[in-house]
Amino acid sequence: MKRRILIVEDNPLHTRLIEMTLRAKNYTLLKATDGEEALDIATRERPDLILMDLNLPEMTGFEVIKKLRENPAFSHTPIIAITAYAMKEDRERLIESGCDAYLTKPIDTRE
């Protein structure tokens, strides 16, 4: 069974770059453009990994991560934040918020 990755990103160009990189690895990709859609898809599809933009409309990525982590079904689902903010304080906040790792924008597809 192919691994499922949920991409939560409101910028179509960033989504496309991530898609092109991951499709080559033969993953099943699920996409959401806002927090509510991300929660809905995650609950229905139970992805193996979540790539979460933190700067989303309506509900921030931090809020989505908090809601996911409150659900026992997602306690062990890896969540990787995608952020333009990578200062030391931001890194600590990301880990404290429930992220397992982070990627900085612009994304280096070799990572």
RAJO-V954656 format. One record per helix or strand of 2 or more residues. SS is the DSSP state (h for helix, s for strand). FROM is the first residue (numbers start at 0). LEN is the number of residues. Records with the same first field share a line. If there is no record, write none. Layout:
SS->FROM-LEN + FROM-LEN
This chain:
s->3-5 + 27-5 + 48-5 + 77-6 + 100-4
h->11-12 + 34-11 + 60-10 + 71-3 + 87-9
